[in-house]
Amino acid sequence: MAKLKPGDRVLIAVAALAAAGALVWFAVTTLAPAPAQDTLMVVCQTREGFYRADPLNTEVTYTVETSEGTNDVAISGGKVDVVRADCDNQICVEHDPIASAGEQIVCLPHGMVIEVVEDEADAAQLM
């Protein structure tokens, strides 16, 4: 049977540590409970200073007005959606509704960002 050289032992130890680290990371990210739907917030803001925050579990519709145009936003059934916009490209209207922390809908022509966050303080700062 061949003897292991010191370099081989170091390589085996590094590989074992990397595998253990990957296993711990997988367990933490996979088994960690998802944030409760009733604690998520919808933050809507524009580069002109409009700011509104609502719980994701509310039922509300509102209009965001900027100097470039308007967007109608609806929060319903635990999802948020842009239901109408008067911009040319309509990307924000065609975007699927969002419901998970970290998801965003952006209307670039109007400078509007809507995002779902776990805590209102986690929202991107446009101003």
C-alpha positions as CSV (number, residue, x, y, z in Angstrom):
1,M,0.0,0.0,0.0
2,A,1.4,3.4,-1.0
3,K,2.0,6.0,1.7
4,L,0.3,9.4,1.5
5,K,2.6,12.3,1.0
6,P,2.1,15.4,3.2
7,G,0.7,17.4,0.3
8,D,-1.9,14.6,-0.4
9,R,-3.0,14.8,3.3
10,V,-3.5,18.5,3.0
11,L,-5.5,18.2,-0.2
12,I,-7.7,15.5,1.4
13,A,-8.2,17.7,4.5
14,V,-9.1,20.8,2.4
15,A,-11.6,18.7,0.3
16,A,-13.2,17.3,3.4
17,L,-13.6,20.8,4.9
18,A,-15.0,22.2,1.6
19,A,-17.5,19.3,1.5
20,A,-18.5,19.9,5.2
21,G,-18.9,23.6,4.5
22,A,-21.1,23.0,1.5
23,L,-23.2,20.6,3.5
24,V,-23.7,23.1,6.3
25,W,-24.6,25.9,3.7
26,F,-27.1,23.6,2.0
27,A,-28.7,22.6,5.2
28,V,-29.0,26.3,6.4
29,T,-30.4,27.6,3.1
30,T,-32.7,24.7,2.4
31,L,-34.1,24.0,5.9
32,A,-34.4,27.6,7.1
33,P,-38.1,28.5,7.2
34,A,-39.3,31.0,4.6
35,P,-40.5,34.3,5.9
36,A,-44.2,34.2,6.6
37,Q,-46.3,35.7,3.9
38,D,-48.0,38.0,6.4
39,T,-44.8,39.7,7.4
40,L,-43.7,40.6,3.8
41,M,-43.9,44.3,2.7
42,V,-44.4,45.8,-0.7
43,V,-42.4,49.0,-1.2
44,C,-43.1,51.2,-4.1
45,Q,-40.9,54.2,-4.9
46,T,-39.9,56.5,-7.7
47,R,-36.8,58.6,-8.4
48,E,-39.0,61.7,-7.9
49,G,-39.6,60.8,-4.2
50,F,-42.9,58.9,-4.2
51,Y,-42.8,56.3,-1.5
52,R,-45.4,53.9,-0.2
53,A,-45.2,50.7,1.9
54,D,-48.0,48.2,2.3
55,P,-48.2,44.7,3.8
56,L,-48.3,42.0,1.0
57,N,-51.4,40.5,2.6
58,T,-53.5,43.6,2.0
59,E,-56.0,44.2,-0.8
60,V,-55.3,47.7,-2.3
61,T,-55.0,49.4,-5.6
62,Y,-53.2,52.8,-6.1
63,T,-51.9,55.0,-8.8
64,V,-48.3,56.2,-9.0
65,E,-47.9,59.5,-10.8
66,T,-44.6,60.8,-12.1
67,S,-43.7,63.6,-14.5
68,E,-43.2,60.8,-17.1
69,G,-46.6,59.1,-16.6
70,T,-48.7,56.9,-14.4
71,N,-48.8,53.3,-13.2
72,D,-51.7,51.5,-11.5
73,V,-50.5,49.0,-8.9
74,A,-52.6,46.3,-7.3
75,I,-51.8,44.2,-4.2
76,S,-54.2,41.2,-4.0
77,G,-54.1,37.6,-3.0
78,G,-50.6,37.9,-1.6
79,K,-49.2,39.2,-4.9
80,V,-48.4,42.6,-6.3
81,D,-48.8,43.5,-10.0
82,V,-48.7,46.6,-12.2
83,V,-52.1,46.4,-13.9
84,R,-51.8,49.5,-16.1
85,A,-49.1,51.9,-17.3
86,D,-49.0,54.6,-19.9
87,C,-45.4,54.0,-20.9
88,D,-44.5,52.8,-24.4
89,N,-42.8,49.5,-23.7
90,Q,-45.3,48.0,-21.1
91,I,-42.7,45.7,-19.6
92,C,-43.9,46.5,-16.1
93,V,-47.5,45.5,-17.0
94,E,-46.3,42.3,-18.8
95,H,-44.2,41.3,-15.8
96,D,-45.6,38.4,-13.8
97,P,-47.0,39.4,-10.4
98,I,-44.4,39.1,-7.6
99,A,-44.8,37.6,-4.1
100,S,-41.4,36.6,-2.7
101,A,-38.9,38.7,-0.8
102,G,-36.3,40.1,-3.2
103,E,-38.5,40.2,-6.3
104,Q,-39.0,43.5,-8.1
105,I,-41.0,45.1,-10.9
106,V,-39.4,48.1,-12.5
107,C,-40.9,50.7,-14.9
108,L,-37.8,52.3,-16.2
109,P,-39.5,55.0,-18.3
110,H,-41.3,56.2,-15.2
111,G,-38.5,55.6,-12.8
112,M,-40.6,53.4,-10.5
113,V,-39.5,50.3,-8.5
114,I,-41.8,48.0,-6.7
115,E,-40.2,45.3,-4.5
116,V,-41.2,42.7,-1.9
117,V,-39.1,42.8,1.2
118,E,-39.0,41.1,4.6
119,D,-38.5,44.4,6.3
120,E,-39.3,47.9,5.0
121,A,-35.7,49.0,5.9
122,D,-34.4,46.4,3.4
123,A,-35.9,48.3,0.4
124,A,-33.5,49.8,-2.1
125,Q,-33.0,53.5,-1.6
126,L,-33.9,55.5,-4.8
127,M,-33.8,58.9,-3.2
